[in-house]
Amino acid sequence: ATDDVRSALVGDVGRDLSGLVVVACVCLWAVARTVSRSGGAAIAIAVVVGQVLSLMVGVAQIVFDVRSGVFATNGGRPSGLTSNPVYFGALMVGASSLCAGFSARARGQGTLNRARVATSSVCVGLFACGVSISGSRVALGALALIGARLCVAYRRRIAASLAAAIVGIAAGV
């Protein structure tokens, strides 16, 4: 519907708002839904690894106070591998909730997989720190709502992840 079809489909350099990004996200979801359980888990782990890289860039933006270039902060707030701190915060919320789900499911399988629970909980804390440094109030609120929802769904199985999220938010502050 736009006059600038090329920009709508491909986006602009330094911006991640384009039809292709949306289509890629939908395709990734569709692939994850159609592959085997282990294939879906591999895709989820790849997404988490990508978010860890984005978090590392975001932390580096703050620590080194990057003000120019491709990795410059946006108004003093980190954007990680996205073009906007709000997008960065939203992706950190998603990654945090994905890892909290990993932790809760690992505890619920009867065999307590301590390494998986510990790793997932640490990742929850790291991503919660990413939410905190993003400065996005909406992302912080979303993280709180997701935490409340996970408490209702998993009760005691999610305690380690929630504690990690609180520590991560405090560390970000």
MDAnalysis code that builds the backbone (N, CA, C; Angstrom):
import MDAnalysis as mda
import numpy as np

u = mda.Universe.empty(519, n_residues=173, atom_resindex=np.repeat(np.arange(173), 3), trajectory=True)
u.add_TopologyAttr("name", ["N", "CA", "C"] * 173)
u.add_TopologyAttr("resid", np.arange(1, 174))
u.add_TopologyAttr("resname", ["ALA", "THR", "ASP", "ASP", "VAL", "ARG", "SER", "ALA", "LEU", "VAL", "GLY", "ASP", "VAL", "GLY", "ARG", "ASP", "LEU", "SER", "GLY", "LEU", "VAL", "VAL", "VAL", "ALA", "CYS", "VAL", "CYS", "LEU", "TRP", "ALA", "VAL", "ALA", "ARG", "THR", "VAL", "SER", "ARG", "SER", "GLY", "GLY", "ALA", "ALA", "ILE", "ALA", "ILE", "ALA", "VAL", "VAL", "VAL", "GLY", "GLN", "VAL", "LEU", "SER", "LEU", "MET", "VAL", "GLY", "VAL", "ALA", "GLN", "ILE", "VAL", "PHE", "ASP", "VAL", "ARG", "SER", "GLY", "VAL", "PHE", "ALA", "THR", "ASN", "GLY", "GLY", "ARG", "PRO", "SER", "GLY", "LEU", "THR", "SER", "ASN", "PRO", "VAL", "TYR", "PHE", "GLY", "ALA", "LEU", "MET", "VAL", "GLY", "ALA", "SER", "SER", "LEU", "CYS", "ALA", "GLY", "PHE", "SER", "ALA", "ARG", "ALA", "ARG", "GLY", "GLN", "GLY", "THR", "LEU", "ASN", "ARG", "ALA", "ARG", "VAL", "ALA", "THR", "SER", "SER", "VAL", "CYS", "VAL", "GLY", "LEU", "PHE", "ALA", "CYS", "GLY", "VAL", "SER", "ILE", "SER", "GLY", "SER", "ARG", "VAL", "ALA", "LEU", "GLY", "ALA", "LEU", "ALA", "LEU", "ILE", "GLY", "ALA", "ARG", "LEU", "CYS", "VAL", "ALA", "TYR", "ARG", "ARG", "ARG", "ILE", "ALA", "ALA", "SER", "LEU", "ALA", "ALA", "ALA", "ILE", "VAL", "GLY", "ILE", "ALA", "ALA", "GLY", "VAL"])
u.atoms.positions = np.array([
    [0.811, -1.203, 0.000],
    [0.000, 0.000, 0.000],
    [0.850, 1.261, 0.000],
    [2.159, 1.098, 0.162],
    [3.026, 2.261, 0.252],
    [3.515, 2.696, -1.132],
    [3.959, 3.930, -1.217],
    [4.566, 4.419, -2.454],
    [5.998, 3.905, -2.609],
    [6.630, 3.564, -1.496],
    [8.013, 3.095, -1.512],
    [8.035, 1.590, -1.228],
    [7.682, 0.801, -2.234],
    [7.568, -0.651, -2.079],
    [8.914, -1.278, -1.719],
    [9.981, -0.833, -2.350],
    [11.310, -1.377, -2.077],
    [11.659, -1.227, -0.604],
    [11.430, -0.065, -0.042],
    [11.744, 0.168, 1.363],
    [10.873, -0.698, 2.270],
    [9.618, -0.888, 1.917],
    [8.717, -1.699, 2.739],
    [9.118, -3.167, 2.722],
    [9.596, -3.663, 1.595],
    [9.973, -5.065, 1.484],
    [11.367, -5.356, 2.008],
    [12.307, -4.517, 1.674],
    [13.696, -4.776, 2.010],
    [14.144, -4.008, 3.247],
    [13.528, -2.877, 3.534],
    [13.937, -2.060, 4.668],
    [15.064, -1.126, 4.297],
    [15.489, -0.349, 5.252],
    [16.597, 0.578, 5.059],
    [17.813, 0.076, 5.819],
    [18.985, 0.503, 5.392],
    [20.212, 0.120, 6.074],
    [20.149, 0.646, 7.507],
    [20.449, -0.209, 8.472],
    [20.440, 0.190, 9.868],
    [19.073, 0.105, 10.509],
    [18.069, -0.380, 9.787],
    [16.728, -0.520, 10.343],
    [16.262, -1.945, 10.115],
    [15.502, -2.451, 11.051],
    [15.027, -3.817, 10.901],
    [13.519, -3.866, 10.709],
    [12.962, -2.812, 10.159],
    [11.536, -2.770, 9.875],
    [11.329, -3.025, 8.393],
    [10.975, -4.244, 8.055],
    [10.725, -4.545, 6.661],
    [9.834, -5.775, 6.570],
    [9.218, -5.930, 5.431],
    [8.384, -7.094, 5.191],
    [9.175, -8.382, 5.236],
    [10.420, -8.351, 4.778],
    [11.239, -9.560, 4.775],
    [11.554, -10.045, 6.182],
    [11.772, -9.132, 7.121],
    [12.031, -9.529, 8.500],
    [10.800, -10.207, 9.088],
    [9.634, -9.649, 8.837],
    [8.394, -10.243, 9.338],
    [8.182, -11.625, 8.723],
    [8.375, -11.738, 7.409],
    [8.228, -13.022, 6.735],
    [9.239, -14.033, 7.281],
    [10.467, -13.605, 7.508],
    [11.490, -14.507, 8.055],
    [11.090, -15.010, 9.434],
    [10.548, -14.143, 10.276],
    [10.106, -14.560, 11.614],
    [8.975, -15.581, 11.528],
    [8.018, -15.333, 10.660],
    [6.903, -16.270, 10.487],
    [7.413, -17.599, 9.941],
    [8.339, -17.555, 9.002],
    [8.897, -18.789, 8.436],
    [9.672, -19.577, 9.487],
    [10.435, -18.893, 10.333],
    [11.166, -19.579, 11.397],
    [10.186, -20.282, 12.330],
    [9.117, -19.592, 12.699],
    [8.083, -20.201, 13.541],
    [7.480, -21.423, 12.842],
    [7.147, -21.285, 11.561],
    [6.522, -22.380, 10.818],
    [7.450, -23.588, 10.726],
    [8.724, -23.347, 10.481],
    [9.685, -24.454, 10.416],
    [9.772, -25.141, 11.776],
    [9.851, -24.358, 12.844],
    [9.952, -24.940, 14.186],
    [8.714, -25.766, 14.531],
    [7.563, -25.381, 14.019],
    [6.328, -26.117, 14.296],
    [6.229, -27.418, 13.494],
    [6.928, -27.504, 12.375],
    [6.775, -28.677, 11.517],
    [7.893, -29.704, 11.678],
    [8.992, -29.335, 12.270],
    [10.085, -30.300, 12.436],
    [9.833, -31.148, 13.683],
    [10.677, -32.130, 13.877],
    [10.549, -33.005, 15.046],
    [10.783, -32.218, 16.332],
    [10.503, -32.856, 17.446],
    [10.702, -32.201, 18.743],
    [12.163, -31.807, 18.939],
    [13.082, -32.664, 18.565],
    [14.506, -32.329, 18.723],
    [14.913, -31.220, 17.751],
    [14.321, -31.201, 16.559],
    [14.591, -30.118, 15.613],
    [14.076, -28.789, 16.127],
    [12.875, -28.800, 16.712],
    [12.317, -27.584, 17.309],
    [13.175, -27.086, 18.457],
    [13.692, -28.028, 19.256],
    [14.576, -27.645, 20.358],
    [15.870, -27.038, 19.822],
    [16.388, -27.581, 18.734],
    [17.609, -27.032, 18.137],
    [17.374, -25.610, 17.629],
    [16.215, -25.368, 17.031],
    [15.893, -24.013, 16.566],
    [15.772, -23.064, 17.750],
    [15.116, -23.518, 18.814],
    [14.980, -22.672, 20.008],
    [16.344, -22.343, 20.603],
    [17.234, -23.316, 20.641],
    [18.572, -23.070, 21.165],
    [19.335, -22.100, 20.265],
    [19.170, -22.222, 18.960],
    [19.822, -21.283, 18.033],
    [19.300, -19.865, 18.251],
    [18.009, -19.734, 18.502],
    [17.435, -18.407, 18.785],
    [18.034, -17.848, 20.072],
    [18.165, -18.680, 21.101],
    [18.743, -18.226, 22.370],
    [20.198, -17.812, 22.176],
    [20.951, -18.586, 21.416],
    [22.352, -18.228, 21.157],
    [22.431, -16.884, 20.432],
    [21.551, -16.670, 19.461],
    [21.513, -15.377, 18.771],
    [21.200, -14.229, 19.719],
    [20.311, -14.485, 20.662],
    [19.971, -13.441, 21.630],
    [21.111, -13.189, 22.620],
    [21.866, -14.241, 22.932],
    [23.052, -14.050, 23.775],
    [24.043, -13.130, 23.062],
    [24.226, -13.327, 21.756],
    [25.124, -12.451, 20.993],
    [24.608, -11.011, 21.010],
    [23.308, -10.841, 20.833],
    [22.728, -9.497, 20.869],
    [22.912, -8.873, 22.250],
    [22.738, -9.675, 23.295],
    [22.940, -9.173, 24.657],
    [24.390, -8.749, 24.869],
    [25.328, -9.548, 24.367],
    [26.741, -9.194, 24.512],
    [27.046, -7.868, 23.821],
    [26.470, -7.650, 22.640],
    [26.649, -6.370, 21.948],
    [26.038, -5.244, 22.772],
    [24.841, -5.468, 23.323],
    [24.182, -4.449, 24.145],
    [24.994, -4.084, 25.373],
    [25.533, -5.085, 26.049],
    [26.367, -4.810, 27.224],
    [27.630, -4.056, 26.811],
    [28.239, -4.461, 25.704],
    [29.441, -3.765, 25.215],
    [29.112, -2.313, 24.863],
    [27.935, -2.070, 24.307],
    [27.548, -0.696, 23.982],
    [27.515, 0.172, 25.230],
    [27.059, -0.385, 26.341],
    [26.986, 0.363, 27.598],
    [28.363, 0.487, 28.236],
    [29.068, -0.622, 28.335],
    [30.366, -0.630, 29.013],
    [31.365, 0.291, 28.314],
    [31.396, 0.248, 26.984],
    [32.365, 1.034, 26.235],
    [31.798, 2.364, 25.748],
    [30.562, 2.666, 26.108],
    [29.894, 3.930, 25.765],
    [30.070, 4.267, 24.280],
    [29.611, 3.354, 23.437],
    [29.753, 3.499, 21.987],
    [28.778, 4.566, 21.502],
    [29.303, 5.647, 20.918],
    [28.461, 6.758, 20.486],
    [28.413, 6.957, 18.975],
    [29.218, 6.200, 18.246],
    [29.190, 6.345, 16.789],
    [29.448, 4.997, 16.145],
    [29.126, 4.914, 14.881],
    [29.341, 3.684, 14.143],
    [28.114, 2.790, 14.144],
    [28.296, 1.601, 13.603],
    [27.208, 0.655, 13.455],
    [26.625, 0.243, 14.804],
    [27.453, 0.137, 15.816],
    [27.010, -0.335, 17.123],
    [26.785, 0.796, 18.124],
    [26.520, 1.991, 17.655],
    [26.287, 3.123, 18.548],
    [25.007, 2.928, 19.347],
    [25.028, 3.438, 20.576],
    [23.813, 3.396, 21.391],
    [22.774, 4.328, 20.781],
    [21.550, 4.106, 21.137],
    [20.440, 4.915, 20.630],
    [19.946, 5.788, 21.780],
    [20.383, 7.030, 21.813],
    [20.002, 7.916, 22.912],
    [20.590, 7.474, 24.242],
    [21.773, 6.865, 24.208],
    [22.412, 6.389, 25.421],
    [21.917, 5.027, 25.891],
    [21.001, 4.427, 25.152],
    [20.451, 3.115, 25.504],
    [20.929, 2.082, 24.494],
    [21.264, 0.878, 24.954],
    [21.765, -0.143, 24.028],
    [20.651, -0.700, 23.155],
    [21.029, -1.084, 21.954],
    [20.066, -1.712, 21.052],
    [20.523, -3.104, 20.620],
    [21.660, -3.556, 21.108],
    [22.165, -4.879, 20.737],
    [22.309, -5.000, 19.236],
    [21.810, -6.077, 18.676],
    [21.874, -6.278, 17.236],
    [20.613, -5.788, 16.531],
    [19.772, -5.043, 17.220],
    [18.592, -4.450, 16.609],
    [18.864, -2.974, 16.364],
    [17.892, -2.279, 15.826],
    [18.094, -0.857, 15.559],
    [17.472, 0.032, 16.621],
    [16.850, -0.564, 17.630],
    [16.089, 0.226, 18.579],
    [16.132, -0.441, 19.954],
    [16.330, 0.333, 21.029],
    [16.357, -0.249, 22.369],
    [15.048, -0.941, 22.762],
    [13.924, -0.474, 22.240],
    [12.639, -1.107, 22.557],
    [12.578, -2.503, 21.942],
    [13.059, -2.647, 20.703],
    [13.113, -3.965, 20.070],
    [14.058, -4.876, 20.857],
    [15.181, -4.315, 21.256],
    [16.159, -5.063, 22.042],
    [15.514, -5.573, 23.332],
    [14.804, -4.706, 24.033],
    [14.128, -5.107, 25.265],
    [13.089, -6.188, 25.018],
    [12.335, -6.046, 23.934],
    [11.303, -7.041, 23.612],
    [11.927, -8.401, 23.314],
    [13.022, -8.413, 22.575],
    [13.693, -9.683, 22.272],
    [14.292, -10.307, 23.528],
    [14.769, -9.483, 24.450],
    [15.296, -9.997, 25.706],
    [14.179, -10.618, 26.550],
    [12.990, -10.016, 26.532],
    [11.833, -10.599, 27.242],
    [11.502, -11.961, 26.648],
    [11.446, -12.034, 25.327],
    [11.141, -13.298, 24.673],
    [12.160, -14.373, 24.994],
    [13.436, -14.020, 24.948],
    [14.490, -14.994, 25.241],
    [14.439, -15.422, 26.701],
    [14.160, -14.484, 27.590],
    [14.060, -14.801, 29.011],
    [12.913, -15.764, 29.281],
    [11.768, -15.504, 28.672],
    [10.632, -16.400, 28.902],
    [10.859, -17.765, 28.258],
    [11.532, -17.810, 27.125],
    [11.858, -19.082, 26.487],
    [12.752, -19.918, 27.405],
    [13.760, -19.285, 27.990],
    [14.668, -19.999, 28.893],
    [13.966, -20.413, 30.185],
    [13.069, -19.583, 30.693],
    [12.311, -19.957, 31.891],
    [11.454, -21.186, 31.598],
    [10.891, -21.237, 30.409],
    [10.132, -22.418, 30.010],
    [11.003, -23.652, 29.914],
    [12.225, -23.499, 29.386],
    [13.169, -24.623, 29.339],
    [13.414, -25.155, 30.749],
    [13.638, -24.229, 31.685],
    [13.934, -24.604, 33.063],
    [12.762, -25.341, 33.698],
    [11.571, -24.810, 33.528],
    [10.385, -25.430, 34.131],
    [10.118, -26.812, 33.537],
    [10.286, -26.963, 32.241],
    [10.051, -28.260, 31.615],
    [11.115, -29.275, 32.021],
    [12.348, -28.825, 32.212],
    [13.405, -29.743, 32.631],
    [13.098, -30.291, 34.018],
    [12.547, -29.464, 34.891],
    [12.204, -29.932, 36.234],
    [10.983, -30.832, 36.208],
    [10.101, -30.620, 35.267],
    [8.860, -31.363, 35.239],
    [8.943, -32.718, 34.562],
    [10.103, -33.093, 34.072],
    [10.226, -34.348, 33.327],
    [10.496, -35.539, 34.229],
    [10.416, -35.363, 35.516],
    [10.636, -36.474, 36.433],
    [12.104, -36.644, 36.786],
    [12.970, -36.601, 35.812],
    [14.401, -36.677, 36.086],
    [14.920, -35.251, 36.149],
    [15.373, -34.887, 37.314],
    [15.831, -33.514, 37.514],
    [17.154, -33.304, 36.786],
    [17.108, -32.544, 35.720],
    [18.284, -32.258, 34.920],
    [18.887, -30.959, 35.444],
    [19.723, -31.058, 36.450],
    [20.257, -29.878, 37.149],
    [21.052, -28.946, 36.235],
    [21.826, -29.495, 35.345],
    [22.626, -28.650, 34.463],
    [21.730, -27.817, 33.555],
    [20.692, -28.420, 33.011],
    [19.776, -27.687, 32.134],
    [19.022, -26.606, 32.913],
    [18.579, -26.930, 34.124],
    [17.873, -25.965, 34.958],
    [18.808, -24.808, 35.307],
    [20.028, -25.125, 35.697],
    [20.989, -24.085, 36.069],
    [21.326, -23.192, 34.873],
    [21.591, -23.792, 33.730],
    [21.927, -23.016, 32.537],
    [20.758, -22.129, 32.120],
    [19.572, -22.704, 32.116],
    [18.388, -21.932, 31.730],
    [18.150, -20.787, 32.699],
    [18.326, -21.035, 33.996],
    [18.109, -19.988, 34.992],
    [19.135, -18.864, 34.860],
    [20.381, -19.224, 34.594],
    [21.409, -18.197, 34.378],
    [21.044, -17.346, 33.154],
    [20.583, -18.000, 32.096],
    [20.177, -17.261, 30.887],
    [18.995, -16.348, 31.175],
    [18.049, -16.800, 31.998],
    [16.923, -15.940, 32.382],
    [17.454, -14.680, 33.042],
    [18.391, -14.849, 33.965],
    [18.975, -13.693, 34.649],
    [19.712, -12.762, 33.701],
    [20.469, -13.331, 32.772],
    [21.200, -12.505, 31.808],
    [20.236, -11.717, 30.917],
    [19.197, -12.386, 30.422],
    [18.242, -11.699, 29.561],
    [17.424, -10.674, 30.337],
    [17.138, -10.952, 31.610],
    [16.450, -9.960, 32.444],
    [17.333, -8.731, 32.629],
    [18.634, -8.942, 32.733],
    [19.575, -7.819, 32.787],
    [19.498, -7.024, 31.489],
    [19.379, -7.721, 30.356],
    [19.216, -7.053, 29.063],
    [17.955, -6.212, 29.018],
    [16.863, -6.735, 29.590],
    [15.617, -5.961, 29.668],
    [15.864, -4.698, 30.471],
    [16.559, -4.847, 31.581],
    [16.810, -3.710, 32.464],
    [17.665, -2.633, 31.791],
    [18.735, -3.049, 31.103],
    [19.601, -2.034, 30.490],
    [18.983, -1.418, 29.242],
    [17.974, -2.087, 28.667],
    [17.326, -1.519, 27.476],
    [16.568, -0.239, 27.815],
    [16.154, -0.117, 29.070],
    [15.406, 1.063, 29.479],
    [13.956, 1.047, 29.027],
    [13.496, -0.051, 28.469],
    [12.135, -0.148, 27.979],
    [11.201, -0.522, 29.124],
    [10.332, 0.404, 29.492],
    [9.374, 0.141, 30.570],
    [8.349, -0.905, 30.145],
    [7.987, -0.906, 28.873],
    [7.035, -1.897, 28.373],
    [7.639, -3.295, 28.481],
    [8.898, -3.441, 28.133],
    [9.562, -4.747, 28.224],
    [9.647, -5.197, 29.677],
    [9.927, -4.281, 30.580],
    [9.990, -4.630, 31.998],
    [8.616, -5.097, 32.490],
    [7.571, -4.403, 32.077],
    [6.213, -4.809, 32.432],
    [5.858, -6.160, 31.838],
    [6.256, -6.394, 30.593],
    [5.992, -7.682, 29.947],
    [6.719, -8.804, 30.671],
    [7.950, -8.544, 31.090],
    [8.709, -9.549, 31.827],
    [8.003, -9.885, 33.137],
    [7.473, -8.882, 33.818],
    [6.737, -9.120, 35.070],
    [5.474, -9.936, 34.813],
    [4.753, -9.611, 33.746],
    [3.534, -10.367, 33.428],
    [3.846, -11.815, 33.067],
    [4.892, -12.017, 32.292],
    [5.274, -13.381, 31.925],
    [5.731, -14.151, 33.155],
    [6.464, -13.485, 34.042],
    [6.881, -14.127, 35.291],
    [5.687, -14.547, 36.131],
    [4.679, -13.674, 36.207],
    [3.462, -14.008, 36.961],
    [2.748, -15.192, 36.319],
    [2.671, -15.194, 35.014],
    [2.014, -16.296, 34.293],
    [2.757, -17.616, 34.504],
    [4.078, -17.571, 34.465],
    [4.858, -18.780, 34.681],
    [4.715, -19.284, 36.118],
    [4.582, -18.356, 37.075],
    [4.361, -18.766, 38.471],
    [3.057, -19.540, 38.597],
    [2.016, -19.062, 37.924],
    [0.726, -19.744, 37.965],
    [0.832, -21.119, 37.302],
    [1.515, -21.183, 36.187],
    [1.589, -22.437, 35.427],
    [2.500, -23.471, 36.076],
    [3.636, -23.019, 36.604],
    [4.642, -23.980, 37.055],
    [4.915, -23.955, 38.557],
    [4.337, -23.042, 39.269],
    [4.479, -22.909, 40.721],
    [5.934, -23.000, 41.167],
    [6.290, -24.006, 41.919],
    [7.632, -24.082, 42.510],
    [8.726, -24.396, 41.503],
    [8.381, -24.966, 40.379],
    [9.410, -25.367, 39.404],
    [10.098, -24.170, 38.765],
    [9.546, -22.995, 38.908],
    [10.081, -21.808, 38.239],
    [10.848, -20.893, 39.203],
    [10.968, -21.284, 40.454],
    [11.571, -20.422, 41.482],
    [12.990, -19.988, 41.128],
    [13.805, -20.897, 40.647],
    [15.195, -20.539, 40.317],
    [15.246, -19.515, 39.195],
    [14.382, -19.655, 38.209],
    [14.362, -18.701, 37.101],
    [13.892, -17.326, 37.569],
    [12.898, -17.299, 38.439],
    [12.426, -16.006, 38.938],
    [13.479, -15.315, 39.784],
    [14.167, -16.081, 40.614],
    [15.246, -15.501, 41.407],
    [16.344, -14.952, 40.497],
    [16.677, -15.688, 39.441],
    [17.679, -15.234, 38.482],
    [17.224, -13.964, 37.770],
    [15.934, -13.884, 37.429],
    [15.408, -12.688, 36.761],
    [15.518, -11.481, 37.677],
    [15.216, -11.638, 38.938],
    [15.308, -10.523, 39.886],
    [16.747, -10.055, 40.023],
    [17.679, -11.012, 40.134],
    [19.095, -10.668, 40.218],
    [19.546, -9.958, 38.930],
    [19.085, -10.460, 37.769],
    [19.467, -9.847, 36.490],
    [18.960, -8.427, 36.361],
    [17.722, -8.193, 36.761],
    [17.173, -6.829, 36.710],
    [17.956, -5.908, 37.631],
    [18.248, -6.377, 38.838],
    [19.013, -5.569, 39.782],
    [20.408, -5.271, 39.242],
    [21.029, -6.259, 38.616],
    [22.366, -6.047, 38.037],
    [22.297, -5.012, 36.906],
    [21.250, -5.061, 36.124],
    [21.089, -4.079, 35.050],
    [20.920, -2.666, 35.577],
    [20.208, -2.543, 36.671],
    [20.016, -1.220, 37.285],
    [21.338, -0.705, 37.790],
])
